[in-house]
């Protein structure tokens, strides 16, 4: 799983029929450089993930990719490579809160 920040949404009016009704989010993986780090750093890349939960901009989410992603959708045979499967409440590293949802 990947921790990622929702940066926006993607609208595709023409898409595979199995993707109809899905909301797409633009997410940026968040990284921690070391166990002593005090905060997340944004990753260098972004990806598009299907939103199965109704996540919003600036939220931290859990994303799965690959074959596991298809299992996180309503249609396991849809052409999906990344899906939001959780909206994060807190991230605690070595008893230090790195993130707490507002």
Secondary structure, 3 states (H helix, E strand, C coil): CEEEEEEEEECCCCCCHHHCCCEEEEEEEEECCCCCCCCCEECCCCEEEEECCCCCCCCEEEEEECHHHHHCCCCCCCCCCEEEEEECCEEEECCEEEEECC
